[in-house]
Amino acid sequence: MTVSIYVGNLSFSTEQSDLHTLFGNYGEVISANVISDRETGQSRGFGFVEMSSETAANTAISALNGSECDGRNLKVNVSQPKPQRNQGYGGRRY
């Protein structure tokens, strides 16, 4: 079972390979993504890492939450599902 991890307060210079290397110290990383602005391409300061096991994910979260990376204290936790948005018309059904 893979586990998705939210990584916040990233430096704008942090790249996907940096996240992959950082989390790879704690277990197998399936994917690492830094989220960027659609228009400018600049990092939005957060990303997601998918790890291969719950044990590895919990170890990485414990070790990295609050730790310093590129001059910033990371916020690391299990990612929550994205809330569903209403599809137009203020959510009203007609």
C-alpha distances in whole Angstrom, upper triangle without the diagonal:
4,7,10,13,17,19,23,26,26,29,30,31,27,25,22,23,23,20,18,21,21,17,17,19,16,13,12,12,11,14,16,19,22,23,27,30,30,34,35,31,32,28,28,27,23,20,16,14,10,9,6,6,7,10,11,11,13,15,16,17,19,21,21,22,26,26,28,27,30,32,30,28,25,23,19,17,14,14,16,16,19,22,24,27,30,31,35,38,37,34,37,38,41
4,7,10,13,16,20,23,22,26,27,27,23,22,18,19,20,17,15,18,17,14,14,17,14,11,10,9,8,10,13,15,18,20,23,26,27,31,31,28,28,25,24,23,20,16,12,10,6,6,5,5,7,10,10,9,12,14,14,14,17,19,18,19,23,23,25,24,27,29,27,25,21,20,16,14,11,12,14,14,17,20,22,25,29,30,33,36,35,33,36,37,40
4,6,10,13,16,20,20,23,24,25,21,20,17,18,19,15,14,17,16,12,14,16,13,12,11,10,9,10,12,14,16,18,21,24,26,29,29,26,26,23,22,20,17,14,10,8,5,5,7,6,6,9,9,7,9,12,11,11,14,16,15,16,20,20,22,22,24,26,24,22,18,16,13,10,7,8,11,12,15,18,20,23,27,29,32,35,33,31,35,35,39
4,7,10,13,17,17,20,21,22,18,18,15,17,17,13,13,16,15,12,14,16,14,13,12,10,10,9,10,11,13,14,18,21,22,26,26,23,22,19,18,17,13,10,7,6,4,7,9,10,9,12,11,8,11,13,12,11,14,16,15,15,18,19,21,20,22,24,21,20,16,14,11,9,6,6,8,10,12,15,18,21,24,26,29,32,31,29,32,33,37
4,6,10,13,13,17,18,19,16,16,14,16,15,11,12,15,13,10,13,15,13,13,13,11,11,10,9,10,12,13,17,20,22,25,25,22,21,17,16,14,11,8,5,5,6,8,11,11,10,12,11,7,9,12,9,8,12,13,11,11,14,15,17,16,19,21,18,16,12,10,7,6,4,5,9,11,13,16,19,22,25,27,30,33,31,30,33,35,38
4,6,10,11,14,16,17,14,15,13,16,15,11,13,16,14,12,15,17,15,16,16,13,14,12,10,10,10,11,14,17,19,22,22,20,18,15,13,11,7,6,5,7,9,11,15,15,14,16,14,11,12,14,11,9,13,14,11,10,13,14,16,15,17,18,15,14,10,8,6,5,6,5,8,11,12,15,18,20,24,26,28,31,29,28,32,33,37
4,7,7,11,13,14,11,12,11,14,12,9,12,14,11,10,14,15,15,16,16,14,15,13,10,10,9,10,13,16,19,22,21,18,16,13,11,9,6,5,6,7,11,13,16,17,16,17,15,12,13,14,11,9,12,13,9,9,11,11,12,11,13,15,12,10,7,6,5,7,9,8,12,14,15,18,21,23,26,28,30,33,31,31,34,36,40
4,5,9,11,13,11,13,13,16,14,11,15,16,14,14,17,18,18,20,20,17,19,16,13,12,10,10,13,15,18,20,19,17,15,11,9,6,4,7,9,11,14,16,20,21,19,21,19,15,16,17,14,12,14,15,11,9,10,11,12,11,13,13,10,9,6,5,6,9,11,10,13,15,15,18,21,22,26,28,29,32,30,30,33,36,39
4,7,9,12,10,13,14,17,14,13,16,17,15,15,19,20,20,22,23,20,21,19,15,14,11,12,13,15,19,20,19,17,14,11,9,5,6,9,12,14,18,20,23,24,23,24,21,18,19,19,16,14,16,16,12,10,10,11,10,9,10,10,7,7,5,6,9,12,15,14,17,19,18,21,24,25,28,30,31,34,31,32,35,38,41
4,6,8,6,9,11,13,11,10,13,14,12,14,17,18,19,20,21,18,20,17,13,12,9,10,12,14,18,19,17,15,12,9,8,5,5,8,11,13,16,18,22,23,23,23,21,18,19,19,16,15,17,16,12,12,11,11,10,8,8,9,7,8,6,8,10,13,16,15,18,20,20,22,25,26,29,31,32,35,33,33,37,39,43
4,5,5,9,12,14,11,11,15,15,14,16,19,20,21,23,23,20,22,19,15,14,10,12,12,14,18,19,16,14,11,8,9,6,8,11,14,16,19,21,25,26,26,27,24,21,23,22,19,18,20,18,15,15,14,13,10,8,6,7,6,9,9,12,14,17,20,19,22,24,23,25,28,28,32,33,34,37,35,36,40,42,45
4,6,8,11,14,12,12,16,17,16,18,20,22,23,25,25,21,22,19,15,13,9,10,9,11,15,15,12,11,7,5,7,6,9,11,15,17,20,23,26,28,28,29,26,23,25,25,21,21,23,22,18,18,17,16,14,11,9,11,10,13,12,15,16,19,21,20,23,24,23,25,28,27,31,32,32,35,34,35,38,41,43
4,6,10,11,10,11,14,15,14,17,19,20,22,24,23,20,22,18,15,13,10,12,11,14,17,17,14,12,9,8,10,9,11,12,16,17,20,22,26,28,28,29,25,24,26,25,21,21,24,22,18,19,18,17,14,11,8,11,11,14,14,16,18,21,23,22,25,26,25,28,30,30,34,34,35,39,37,38,42,44,46
4,7,8,6,8,11,11,11,13,15,17,19,20,20,17,18,15,11,10,8,10,11,14,17,18,16,13,11,8,10,8,9,10,12,13,17,19,22,24,24,25,22,20,22,21,17,18,20,18,15,16,16,15,12,9,8,11,11,13,12,14,15,18,20,19,22,24,23,26,29,29,33,34,35,38,37,37,41,43,46
4,5,5,7,9,10,11,13,14,16,18,19,18,15,16,12,9,8,6,10,10,14,16,18,16,12,11,9,11,10,10,9,12,12,15,17,20,23,24,25,21,20,22,22,18,19,22,20,17,18,19,17,15,12,11,14,14,16,14,16,16,19,20,19,22,23,23,26,28,29,32,33,34,38,37,37,41,42,45
4,5,5,6,9,10,11,12,15,16,16,15,11,12,9,6,5,6,9,11,15,16,19,17,14,13,10,13,12,11,8,9,9,12,14,17,20,21,22,19,17,20,20,16,17,20,19,16,18,19,18,17,13,14,17,16,17,15,16,15,17,18,17,20,21,21,24,26,28,31,32,33,37,36,36,39,41,44
4,5,5,6,9,10,10,13,15,15,14,11,12,10,7,9,9,13,14,18,20,22,20,16,16,14,16,15,14,12,12,11,13,14,17,20,21,22,18,17,21,20,16,18,21,19,16,19,20,18,17,14,14,17,17,18,16,18,17,19,20,19,23,24,24,28,30,31,35,35,37,41,40,39,43,44,47
4,5,5,6,9,10,11,14,15,14,12,14,12,9,10,10,13,15,19,21,23,21,17,16,13,15,13,13,11,12,11,14,15,18,20,21,21,18,17,19,18,14,16,18,16,13,16,17,15,13,10,10,14,14,15,13,16,15,18,19,19,22,24,24,28,30,32,35,36,38,41,40,40,44,45,48
4,5,5,6,8,10,12,12,12,9,11,9,6,8,8,12,14,18,20,23,21,18,16,13,14,12,11,9,9,7,10,11,15,17,18,18,15,13,16,15,11,13,16,14,11,13,15,13,13,10,11,15,14,14,11,13,12,14,15,15,19,21,21,25,27,29,32,33,36,39,38,37,41,42,45
4,6,5,6,9,10,10,9,6,9,7,6,9,10,14,16,20,22,25,23,20,19,16,17,16,14,11,10,8,9,10,13,15,17,17,13,13,16,15,12,14,17,15,13,16,18,16,16,13,15,18,17,17,15,16,14,16,16,16,20,21,22,26,28,30,34,35,37,41,39,39,42,44,47
4,6,5,7,10,10,10,9,12,11,9,12,13,17,19,23,25,27,25,22,21,18,20,17,16,14,13,11,13,12,15,17,18,18,14,14,17,15,12,14,17,14,13,16,18,15,15,12,14,17,17,17,15,17,15,18,18,19,23,25,26,29,32,34,37,38,41,44,43,42,46,47,50
4,6,6,8,10,11,10,13,12,10,13,13,17,19,23,25,28,26,22,21,18,19,16,14,13,12,10,12,12,15,16,17,16,13,12,14,12,9,11,13,11,9,12,14,11,11,9,12,15,14,14,12,14,12,15,16,17,21,23,25,28,31,33,36,38,40,43,42,41,45,46,50
4,5,6,7,8,7,10,10,9,12,13,17,20,23,25,28,27,23,22,19,19,17,14,12,11,8,9,8,11,12,13,13,9,9,11,10,6,9,11,10,9,12,14,12,13,12,15,17,16,15,12,13,11,13,13,15,19,21,22,26,29,31,35,36,39,42,40,39,43,44,48
4,5,5,6,6,9,10,10,14,15,19,22,26,27,30,29,25,24,21,22,20,18,15,13,10,11,9,11,12,14,13,9,10,13,11,9,12,14,12,12,15,18,16,16,15,17,20,19,19,16,17,15,16,16,18,21,23,25,29,31,33,37,38,41,44,43,42,46,47,50
4,6,8,9,13,14,13,17,18,22,24,28,30,33,31,28,26,23,24,21,19,17,16,13,14,11,13,14,15,13,9,11,13,10,8,12,13,10,11,14,17,14,15,14,17,19,19,18,16,17,15,17,17,20,23,25,27,31,34,36,40,41,44,47,45,44,48,49,53
4,7,9,12,14,14,17,19,22,25,29,31,34,32,29,28,24,25,22,19,17,15,12,12,9,11,10,11,9,6,8,9,6,5,9,10,9,10,13,16,14,16,16,19,21,20,18,16,16,13,14,15,17,21,23,26,29,32,34,38,40,42,46,44,43,46,47,51
4,6,10,12,13,17,19,22,25,29,31,34,33,29,28,25,26,23,20,18,15,11,10,7,7,8,10,9,5,8,10,8,8,11,13,12,13,16,19,18,19,18,21,24,23,21,18,19,15,16,15,17,21,23,25,28,31,34,37,39,42,45,44,42,46,46,50
4,6,9,11,15,18,21,24,28,29,32,31,28,27,24,25,23,20,17,14,10,9,6,6,8,11,11,7,9,12,12,11,14,16,15,15,18,21,20,21,20,22,25,24,23,20,20,17,17,16,17,21,22,24,28,30,33,36,37,40,44,43,41,44,45,48
4,6,7,11,14,17,20,24,25,28,28,24,24,21,21,20,17,14,11,7,6,5,6,9,12,12,9,9,13,13,11,13,16,15,15,17,20,19,20,18,20,23,22,21,18,18,15,15,14,15,18,19,21,25,27,30,33,34,37,41,39,38,42,42,46
4,7,10,14,16,20,23,24,27,27,23,23,21,21,21,17,14,11,8,5,5,6,10,13,14,12,11,15,16,14,16,19,19,18,19,23,22,23,21,23,26,24,24,20,20,17,17,15,15,18,18,20,24,25,28,31,32,35,38,38,36,39,40,43
4,7,10,13,16,19,20,23,23,19,20,17,18,17,14,11,8,6,5,7,9,13,15,16,14,12,16,17,14,16,19,19,17,19,22,21,21,19,20,23,22,22,18,18,16,16,15,14,17,17,18,22,24,26,29,30,32,36,35,34,38,38,41
4,7,10,13,17,18,21,20,17,16,14,15,14,11,7,6,4,6,9,12,15,16,17,14,13,16,17,13,14,18,17,15,16,19,18,18,16,17,20,18,18,15,15,13,14,14,13,16,17,17,21,23,25,29,29,32,35,34,33,37,38,41
4,6,9,13,14,17,17,13,13,10,11,11,9,5,5,6,9,12,15,18,19,21,18,15,19,19,16,16,20,19,17,17,19,19,19,16,17,20,18,18,15,15,14,15,15,13,16,16,16,19,21,23,26,27,29,32,32,31,35,36,39
4,6,10,12,15,14,11,10,7,8,8,6,4,7,9,12,15,18,21,21,23,20,17,20,21,17,17,20,20,16,17,18,18,17,14,14,17,15,16,13,14,13,15,16,14,16,17,16,20,22,22,26,27,28,32,31,31,34,36,39
4,7,9,12,12,9,9,6,6,7,6,5,8,11,14,17,21,23,23,25,22,20,22,23,20,19,22,22,19,19,20,20,19,17,17,19,17,18,15,15,15,16,16,14,16,16,14,17,19,19,23,23,25,28,27,27,31,33,35
4,6,9,8,5,5,4,5,8,8,9,12,15,17,21,24,26,27,29,26,23,26,27,23,22,26,25,22,21,22,22,21,18,17,19,18,19,17,17,18,20,20,17,19,19,17,19,21,20,24,24,25,28,27,28,31,33,36
4,6,6,5,5,6,6,10,11,12,15,18,21,24,27,30,30,32,29,26,29,30,26,25,29,28,25,24,25,25,24,21,20,22,20,21,20,20,21,22,22,19,20,20,17,19,20,19,22,22,23,26,25,26,30,32,34
4,6,6,8,10,10,13,14,14,17,20,22,25,28,31,31,34,31,28,31,32,29,28,31,31,28,27,28,28,27,24,23,25,23,25,23,23,23,24,24,21,22,21,18,20,20,19,21,21,21,24,24,25,29,30,32
4,6,8,11,11,15,16,17,20,23,25,29,32,34,35,37,34,32,34,35,32,31,34,34,30,30,30,30,29,26,25,26,25,27,25,25,26,27,28,25,25,24,21,23,23,21,23,23,23,26,26,27,30,32,34
4,5,9,10,13,15,17,20,22,25,29,32,34,35,36,34,31,33,34,31,30,33,32,29,28,28,28,26,23,22,23,22,25,23,24,25,27,28,25,26,26,23,25,25,24,26,26,26,29,29,30,33,35,37
4,7,9,12,13,14,17,19,22,25,28,31,31,33,31,28,31,31,28,27,30,30,26,26,26,26,24,21,20,22,21,23,21,22,23,25,25,23,24,24,22,24,25,24,27,26,27,30,30,31,34,36,38
4,6,9,11,12,16,19,22,25,28,30,31,32,29,27,29,30,26,25,28,27,24,23,23,23,21,18,16,18,17,20,18,19,21,23,24,22,23,24,22,24,25,25,27,27,28,31,30,31,35,37,39
4,5,7,9,12,15,18,21,25,27,27,29,26,23,25,26,22,21,24,24,20,20,20,20,18,15,14,16,14,16,15,16,17,19,20,18,20,21,19,22,24,23,27,27,28,31,30,31,34,36,39
4,6,8,12,15,18,22,25,27,26,28,26,23,24,25,22,21,23,23,19,19,19,19,18,16,15,16,14,15,14,14,15,17,19,16,18,19,17,19,21,20,24,24,25,28,27,28,31,34,36
4,7,11,14,17,20,24,25,24,26,23,20,22,22,19,18,20,20,16,15,15,15,14,12,12,13,10,12,10,11,12,15,17,15,17,19,17,20,22,22,26,27,28,31,29,30,34,36,39
4,7,10,14,17,20,21,21,22,20,17,19,20,16,15,18,18,14,13,14,15,14,13,13,15,12,12,9,9,10,12,13,11,14,15,14,17,20,21,24,26,27,30,28,28,32,34,37
4,7,10,13,17,18,18,20,18,15,17,18,15,14,17,17,14,14,15,16,16,14,15,17,14,14,11,10,10,11,12,10,13,14,13,17,19,21,24,25,27,31,29,29,33,34,37
4,7,10,13,15,15,17,15,12,14,16,13,12,16,16,13,14,16,16,17,15,17,19,17,16,12,11,9,10,9,8,11,12,12,16,19,20,24,25,28,31,30,29,33,34,37
4,6,10,12,12,14,12,9,12,13,10,11,14,14,12,13,16,16,17,15,17,20,18,17,13,13,10,10,10,9,13,14,15,19,21,23,27,28,31,34,33,32,36,37,40
4,7,9,10,12,10,8,12,13,11,12,15,16,15,16,19,19,20,19,21,23,21,20,16,16,12,12,10,10,13,13,15,19,21,24,27,29,31,35,34,32,36,37,40
4,6,8,9,7,6,10,11,9,11,14,14,14,16,19,19,21,19,22,24,22,21,17,17,13,12,11,12,15,16,18,22,24,27,31,32,35,38,37,35,39,40,43
4,7,9,7,8,11,12,12,14,16,17,17,19,22,22,24,23,25,28,26,24,21,20,17,15,13,14,17,18,21,24,26,29,33,34,37,40,39,37,40,41,44
4,5,5,6,9,10,11,12,14,16,16,18,21,21,24,23,26,28,26,24,21,20,16,14,12,14,17,18,21,24,26,30,33,35,38,41,40,38,41,41,45
4,6,5,6,8,10,10,12,14,15,16,20,20,23,23,26,28,25,23,20,18,14,12,10,13,15,16,20,23,25,29,32,34,37,40,38,36,39,40,44
4,5,5,6,9,10,11,12,14,15,19,19,22,22,26,27,25,23,20,19,15,13,12,15,18,20,23,26,29,32,35,37,40,43,42,40,43,44,47
4,6,5,6,9,10,11,12,14,17,17,20,19,23,25,23,21,18,17,13,13,12,15,18,20,23,26,29,32,35,37,40,43,41,40,43,44,48
4,5,5,6,9,10,10,12,15,15,18,18,21,23,21,18,15,14,10,9,8,11,14,16,19,22,25,28,32,34,37,40,38,36,40,41,44
4,5,5,6,9,10,10,14,15,18,19,22,23,21,18,15,14,10,9,8,12,15,18,21,23,26,29,33,35,38,41,39,37,40,42,45
4,6,5,6,9,10,14,13,16,17,21,22,20,17,15,14,11,11,12,15,18,21,24,26,30,33,36,38,41,44,42,40,44,45,49
4,5,5,6,8,11,11,14,14,17,19,17,15,12,12,9,9,10,13,17,20,22,25,28,31,34,36,39,42,40,39,42,44,47
4,6,5,6,9,10,13,14,17,18,16,13,10,9,6,6,8,11,14,17,20,22,26,28,32,34,37,39,37,36,40,41,45
4,6,6,9,10,13,15,19,19,17,13,11,11,8,9,11,14,17,21,23,25,29,31,35,37,40,42,40,39,42,44,48
4,6,8,7,11,12,16,17,15,12,11,11,9,11,13,16,20,23,25,28,31,33,37,39,42,44,42,41,45,46,50
4,6,5,8,9,13,14,12,9,7,8,7,9,12,14,18,21,23,26,29,31,35,37,39,42,39,39,42,44,48
4,6,9,10,14,14,11,8,6,5,5,7,11,13,16,19,21,23,27,29,32,35,37,39,37,36,40,42,46
4,7,9,13,12,9,5,5,6,7,10,14,16,19,22,23,25,29,31,34,36,38,41,38,38,41,44,47
4,7,10,10,8,5,6,8,9,12,16,18,21,24,25,28,31,33,36,39,40,43,41,40,44,46,50
4,7,6,5,4,6,10,11,15,18,20,23,26,27,29,33,34,37,39,41,43,41,41,45,47,51
4,5,5,6,7,10,12,16,19,19,23,25,26,29,32,33,36,38,40,42,40,40,44,46,50
4,6,8,10,13,15,19,21,22,25,27,27,30,33,34,37,39,40,43,41,41,45,47,50
4,7,9,13,15,19,22,23,26,29,28,31,34,34,38,39,41,43,41,42,45,48,51
4,6,9,12,16,19,20,22,25,25,27,30,31,35,36,37,40,38,38,42,44,48
4,7,10,13,17,18,20,23,24,26,29,30,34,36,37,40,37,37,41,44,47
4,6,10,13,14,17,20,20,23,26,28,31,33,35,38,35,35,39,41,44
4,7,10,11,14,17,18,20,23,25,28,31,32,35,33,32,36,38,42
4,7,9,12,15,16,19,23,25,28,30,33,35,33,32,36,38,41
4,6,9,12,14,17,20,23,26,29,31,34,31,30,34,36,39
4,6,10,12,15,18,21,25,27,30,32,30,29,32,34,37
4,7,9,12,15,18,21,23,26,29,27,25,29,30,34
4,6,9,12,15,18,21,23,26,24,22,26,27,31
4,6,9,12,16,18,21,24,22,20,23,24,28
4,6,9,13,15,17,20,19,17,21,22,25
4,6,10,12,15,18,16,14,17,19,22
4,7,9,12,15,13,11,14,16,19
4,6,9,11,10,8,12,14,17
4,6,8,7,5,8,10,13
4,7,8,6,9,10,12
4,5,6,8,10,11
4,5,6,8,9
4,6,9,11
4,7,10
4,6
4
